[in-house]
Amino acid sequence: MSEIIGKGTWLDKLASKIISREKELKRSLSLIRVESGLGASGIPHIGSLGDAVRAYGIKLALENMGYKSELIAYSDDMDGLRKVPKGLPEDMVKYISFPVSRIPDPYKCHSSYGEHMSSLLLEALDKSGIQYRFQSAQDAYKKGLLTEEIVKILENSKIIGEVIKERLNQEKFLKVLPYFPICENCGRIYLANAKEFIEDEYKILYKCEGAQISKRWIEGCNHEGEMDIRRGEGKLSWKGEFAARWKALDIRFEAYGKDIADSVKINDWISDNILNFPHPYHVQYEMFLDKKGKKISKSIGGSLTPQLWLKYATPQSLLLLLYKRIIGIRRIGLEDIPRYMDEYDRLEDIYFGRIKLDNPAKEIKLKGIYEYINHLKPPKEPSTHVPYNMLVDLASVAPEEGSIDFIVNRLKSYRILKGEADEGLIKRILLCLEWAKDFKRGLTRKIISLGEKEKKALWELREVLKWESDAQKIQNYIFEIAKKNQIEPPSFFTLLYRILLNSDRGPRLGPYIVDIGREKVIETIDKQIERD
């Protein structure tokens, strides 16, 4: 078995590489800061959260190795609005290219549109137990946090412009400065071109000439003015701003998506060569896609948001999704929730020794992921495990009054629950009640490969369920049908559990089938036979 680093996860491997690099650079290791950028221009989605959660995982891994670490959650609330996200009022189009921190909140609950969008991501971080220090871009610029770095970048703008042309074949910053003033006349950003920097006065001279924003030209107001970079009335372009905040905040690690890879490369060069600050250690991750293979976007309505996931599932399942791996494209949707809920239970069983794996390295890794999901403070004992599908099925037939008691009593009758329901199980029941309420017909079942014997046995069972309503007799028929078709009864029960619950284990099937409805079970069996 190869050497295990830390808890054997990708988080530990990255943390180890960060430490090795910092030692080579001979920088102080008294505090190792990691950063995540928070977009504030649209509704945050699962991918937006993933950036911050994974950075936090690196923070935990560094701390596990004995180093003090801190996550900086940096909100780009000086960014200009490029297009109105679907679902928001159409009249917001009048705020295109305004800084999001200066656009009224359409929901009327925060001081600005940008603060509202940032708050959604911070809320998800809080619910997931992520610890961070929040930094607003607006405050950073107003308080002069980046002033020293801005000056150096503007002083070297010609060199930076030449490097951008050489590496990216973009000539824009040979003609204008890599800084966007907010026009004092029209209040927009990105439309005014910075023409000249007067260093001893900290002033930029600009003209509001217009710009291409989201594939359409936005005309400027032609105002010519000047602004003081110390007053927070503008911002660096992306090809420079990352480097400035890395230096100002002493950032040692930041991951990034492949969509901004070119900007990161230029910022690395600026950080190394202009600001004399070795750029942070990076890892590039792939983007999350929806089930149709399209990129999940802040500007597209119906995206999978952290709030939507947490309406039906636990924070632990969400952290599992994000900690499981960092590389590779993944298509994700709400229908994946049952899998991640049950997979977390399996991780817990592995951690507490209920499930043993043949591969020691894999077992160590999975136990490590479980610990990181629980912020390196795992519970002292496992929780009550009930397959998500089972709870949703019970929730779908539970009466409106006393639904929790109904489900708990059914679990007791199946001998899945021997004592009283703990807090974790009650929370899970409430989540499944939400699912059943919103999606009515429950969950999509996994397609299972069936042999001819299994198909015949399932067909015979569905025929029995058409007329037999006694739970014990149904239980007996399952045994008889298995033996008649030369299938070991335990194997047939496992097949039924997989079809009905996406699980290898479950309750006594006779009572369960009666409780959730024979018609529903027949329909599920039919779909499996048809799809196979």
TANORVEN-V885897 format. One record per residue. N is the residue number from 0. RES is the residue in three letters. PHI is phi in whole degrees, -180 to 180 (999 if undefined). Layout:
n: {N N}
res: {RES RES}
phi: {PHI PHI}
//
This chain:
n: {0 1 2 3 4 5 6 7 8 9 10 11 12 13 14 15 16 17 18 19 20 21 22 23 24 25 26 27 28 29 30 31 32 33 34 35 36 37 38 39 40 41 42 43 44 45 46 47 48 49 50 51 52 53 54 55 56 57 58 59 60 61 62 63 64 65 66 67 68 69 70 71 72 73 74 75 76 77 78 79 80 81 82 83 84 85 86 87 88 89 90 91 92 93 94 95 96 97 98 99 100 101 102 103 104 105 106 107 108 109 110 111 112 113 114 115 116 117 118 119 120 121 122 123 124 125 126 127 128 129 130 131 132 133 134 135 136 137 138 139 140 141 142 143 144 145 146 147 148 149 150 151 152 153 154 155 156 157 158 159 160 161 162 163 164 165 166 167 168 169 170 171 172 173 174 175 176 177 178 179 180 181 182 183 184 185 186 187 188 189 190 191 192 193 194 195 196 197 198 199 200 201 202 203 204 205 206 207 208 209 210 211 212 213 214 215 216 217 218 219 220 221 222 223 224 225 226 227 228 229 230 231 232 233 234 235 236 237 238 239 240 241 242 243 244 245 246 247 248 249 250 251 252 253 254 255 256 257 258 259 260 261 262 263 264 265 266 267 268 269 270 271 272 273 274 275 276 277 278 279 280 281 282 283 284 285 286 287 288 289 290 291 292 293 294 295 296 297 298 299 300 301 302 303 304 305 306 307 308 309 310 311 312 313 314 315 316 317 318 319 320 321 322 323 324 325 326 327 328 329 330 331 332 333 334 335 336 337 338 339 340 341 342 343 344 345 346 347 348 349 350 351 352 353 354 355 356 357 358 359 360 361 362 363 364 365 366 367 368 369 370 371 372 373 374 375 376 377 378 379 380 381 382 383 384 385 386 387 388 389 390 391 392 393 394 395 396 397 398 399 400 401 402 403 404 405 406 407 408 409 410 411 412 413 414 415 416 417 418 419 420 421 422 423 424 425 426 427 428 429 430 431 432 433 434 435 436 437 438 439 440 441 442 443 444 445 446 447 448 449 450 451 452 453 454 455 456 457 458 459 460 461 462 463 464 465 466 467 468 469 470 471 472 473 474 475 476 477 478 479 480 481 482 483 484 485 486 487 488 489 490 491 492 493 494 495 496 497 498 499 500 501 502 503 504 505 506 507 508 509 510 511 512 513 514 515 516 517 518 519 520 521 522 523 524 525 526 527 528 529 530 531}
res: {MET SER GLU ILE ILE GLY LYS GLY THR TRP LEU ASP LYS LEU ALA SER LYS ILE ILE SER ARG GLU LYS GLU LEU LYS ARG SER LEU SER LEU ILE ARG VAL GLU SER GLY LEU GLY ALA SER GLY ILE PRO HIS ILE GLY SER LEU GLY ASP ALA VAL ARG ALA TYR GLY ILE LYS LEU ALA LEU GLU ASN MET GLY TYR LYS SER GLU LEU ILE ALA TYR SER ASP ASP MET ASP GLY LEU ARG LYS VAL PRO LYS GLY LEU PRO GLU ASP MET VAL LYS TYR ILE SER PHE PRO VAL SER ARG ILE PRO ASP PRO TYR LYS CYS HIS SER SER TYR GLY GLU HIS MET SER SER LEU LEU LEU GLU ALA LEU ASP LYS SER GLY ILE GLN TYR ARG PHE GLN SER ALA GLN ASP ALA TYR LYS LYS GLY LEU LEU THR GLU GLU ILE VAL LYS ILE LEU GLU ASN SER LYS ILE ILE GLY GLU VAL ILE LYS GLU ARG LEU ASN GLN GLU LYS PHE LEU LYS VAL LEU PRO TYR PHE PRO ILE CYS GLU ASN CYS GLY ARG ILE TYR LEU ALA ASN ALA LYS GLU PHE ILE GLU ASP GLU TYR LYS ILE LEU TYR LYS CYS GLU GLY ALA GLN ILE SER LYS ARG TRP ILE GLU GLY CYS ASN HIS GLU GLY GLU MET ASP ILE ARG ARG GLY GLU GLY LYS LEU SER TRP LYS GLY GLU PHE ALA ALA ARG TRP LYS ALA LEU ASP ILE ARG PHE GLU ALA TYR GLY LYS ASP ILE ALA ASP SER VAL LYS ILE ASN ASP TRP ILE SER ASP ASN ILE LEU ASN PHE PRO HIS PRO TYR HIS VAL GLN TYR GLU MET PHE LEU ASP LYS LYS GLY LYS LYS ILE SER LYS SER ILE GLY GLY SER LEU THR PRO GLN LEU TRP LEU LYS TYR ALA THR PRO GLN SER LEU LEU LEU LEU LEU TYR LYS ARG ILE ILE GLY ILE ARG ARG ILE GLY LEU GLU ASP ILE PRO ARG TYR MET ASP GLU TYR ASP ARG LEU GLU ASP ILE TYR PHE GLY ARG ILE LYS LEU ASP ASN PRO ALA LYS GLU ILE LYS LEU LYS GLY ILE TYR GLU TYR ILE ASN HIS LEU LYS PRO PRO LYS GLU PRO SER THR HIS VAL PRO TYR ASN MET LEU VAL ASP LEU ALA SER VAL ALA PRO GLU GLU GLY SER ILE ASP PHE ILE VAL ASN ARG LEU LYS SER TYR ARG ILE LEU LYS GLY GLU ALA ASP GLU GLY LEU ILE LYS ARG ILE LEU LEU CYS LEU GLU TRP ALA LYS ASP PHE LYS ARG GLY LEU THR ARG LYS ILE ILE SER LEU GLY GLU LYS GLU LYS LYS ALA LEU TRP GLU LEU ARG GLU VAL LEU LYS TRP GLU SER ASP ALA GLN LYS ILE GLN ASN TYR ILE PHE GLU ILE ALA LYS LYS ASN GLN ILE GLU PRO PRO SER PHE PHE THR LEU LEU TYR ARG ILE LEU LEU ASN SER ASP ARG GLY PRO ARG LEU GLY PRO TYR ILE VAL ASP ILE GLY ARG GLU LYS VAL ILE GLU THR ILE ASP LYS GLN ILE GLU ARG ASP}
phi: {999 -68 -61 -93 -98 57 -100 80 -105 -64 -63 -67 -63 -66 -60 -64 -66 -62 -62 -60 -67 -64 -68 -63 -78 59 -94 -61 -110 -69 -150 -110 -92 -118 -132 -137 -86 -108 -72 -120 -97 -158 -70 -67 -117 -58 -63 -60 -67 -58 -58 -72 -64 -68 -62 -65 -61 -64 -57 -63 -64 -63 -67 -64 -88 98 -109 -78 -142 -148 -99 -99 -99 -100 -90 -84 -85 -98 -61 -90 -73 -93 -156 -82 -59 -61 99 -96 -55 -64 -71 -69 -59 -69 -100 -57 76 -81 -58 -64 -77 -118 -104 -58 -73 -64 -89 59 -124 -133 -71 -156 -59 -62 -66 -63 -66 -62 -64 -64 -72 -65 -61 -66 -63 -63 -65 -90 78 -81 -99 -156 -114 -81 -134 -85 -62 -57 -67 -61 -71 -67 -89 77 -61 -107 -57 -58 -71 -61 -58 -63 -68 -68 -63 -109 -62 -66 -63 -62 -61 -67 -66 -63 -65 -65 -91 -118 59 -115 -101 -52 -85 -85 -104 -130 -78 -78 -149 -114 -73 -88 -63 -71 -90 -102 80 -95 -114 82 -87 -91 -92 -80 -96 -150 -115 -98 -61 -70 -110 56 -109 -118 -98 -142 -137 -83 -105 106 -160 -83 -128 49 69 -140 -84 -108 -72 -80 -94 68 -69 -109 -152 -138 -147 -96 -65 -83 -95 72 -103 179 -149 -68 -70 -57 -82 157 -68 -56 -59 -62 -76 -60 -68 -64 -100 58 -87 -110 -148 -154 -85 -153 -84 -63 -70 -118 -58 -64 -62 -63 -62 -67 -64 -60 -65 -63 -61 -70 -102 -102 -95 54 -128 -53 -59 -64 -70 -119 -140 -96 -117 -84 -88 -78 -115 -81 -67 -91 86 -95 -61 -73 -127 -68 -98 -106 -65 81 -64 -79 -95 -58 -61 -68 -59 -73 -71 -116 -144 -81 -58 -62 -67 -69 -66 -61 -54 -87 -90 -54 -164 -114 -97 93 -77 -131 -93 -134 -154 -59 -65 -84 -56 -56 -63 -73 -64 -72 -67 -63 -60 -65 -58 -64 -63 -66 -62 -93 81 -73 -121 -107 -107 -75 -97 -60 -64 -66 -63 -62 -61 -67 -64 -65 -58 -60 -67 -67 -58 -98 57 62 -132 -66 -65 -81 -148 -71 -88 -76 -105 -134 -52 -57 -59 -63 -65 -65 -62 -67 -63 -72 -113 -73 -68 -62 -90 74 -64 -65 -60 -58 -67 -59 -66 -65 -62 -67 -67 -83 66 -80 -111 -97 -115 -82 -71 -83 -60 -64 -68 -61 -62 -67 -62 -62 -64 -70 -64 -63 -61 -61 -67 -84 -114 55 -84 84 -112 -80 -87 -69 -78 -115 -72 -119 -87 -62 -63 -66 -62 -64 -65 -64 -63 -64 -66 -62 -67 -63 -67 -66 -124 -90 -117 -84 -61 -67 -67 -62 -57 -67 -62 -60 -61 -64 -64 -61 -64 -60 -99 57 -116 -61 -51 -59 -68 -69 -62 -61 -60 -65 -62 -66 -69 -87 -125 56 -142 -87 -132 -179 -84 -61 -72 -57 -61 -65 -61 -65 -63 -85 109 -62 -62 -66 -67 -60 -61 -66 -62 -57 -64 -66 -66 -69 -79 -65}
//
